[in-house]
Amino acid sequence: MSKKQETLLLKTYRTLGPNGQKILMQVAERLDIGMSRYGDFGDKSKDMDKEAREELIDAIVYLTRKL
């Protein structure tokens, strides 16, 4: 990350309210976990569209089980 990108990220974080900051931190934590498990997103061996669809379907199942 360039210094300019880092500065913009910090500026954006500071302008978010507490809920926005919490969401941004949760996304960052998930990215960190994904990087440690699967490596960089530059890995072309995965079908990211297929992975995303599967994850969304899983999320729908998890969220609707309480209905």
C-alpha positions in Angstrom: 0.0 0.0 0.0 1.3 3.4 -0.9 1.6 6.1 1.7 -1.1 8.0 -0.3 -3.5 5.0 -0.1 -2.7 4.5 3.6 -3.5 8.2 4.3 -6.8 8.0 2.4 -7.8 4.8 4.2 -7.1 6.4 7.6 -9.0 9.6 6.6 -11.9 7.6 5.4 -11.9 5.5 8.6 -12.0 8.7 10.7 -15.0 10.1 8.8 -17.1 7.0 9.4 -19.3 6.8 12.5 -18.8 4.1 15.1 -20.9 1.6 13.1 -19.1 2.2 9.9 -15.7 1.9 11.7 -16.9 -1.4 13.1 -17.9 -2.7 9.7 -14.6 -1.6 8.1 -12.7 -3.3 10.9 -14.7 -6.5 10.5 -13.9 -6.5 6.7 -10.2 -5.9 7.4 -10.2 -8.8 9.9 -11.8 -11.2 7.4 -9.3 -10.1 4.7 -6.5 -10.8 7.2 -7.9 -14.3 8.0 -8.3 -15.0 4.3 -4.8 -13.9 3.4 -3.3 -16.1 6.1 -5.4 -19.1 5.0 -5.4 -18.8 1.3 -2.7 -16.3 0.3 -2.9 -13.3 -1.9 -6.0 -12.6 -4.1 -3.7 -12.6 -7.1 -4.0 -16.4 -7.1 -5.6 -17.1 -10.5 -6.2 -20.8 -9.8 -9.5 -20.0 -8.0 -12.8 -19.1 -9.7 -13.6 -16.1 -7.6 -17.1 -15.7 -9.1 -17.9 -19.3 -8.1 -16.4 -18.8 -4.7 -18.5 -15.7 -4.2 -21.7 -17.4 -5.2 -21.1 -20.3 -2.8 -20.3 -17.9 0.0 -23.5 -15.9 -0.6 -25.6 -19.1 -0.7 -24.0 -20.1 2.6 -24.8 -16.7 4.1 -28.4 -16.9 3.0 -28.7 -20.3 4.7 -27.1 -19.0 7.9 -29.3 -15.9 8.0 -32.6 -17.6 7.2 -32.3 -20.5 9.6 -33.8 -18.3 12.3 -36.9 -17.3 10.3 
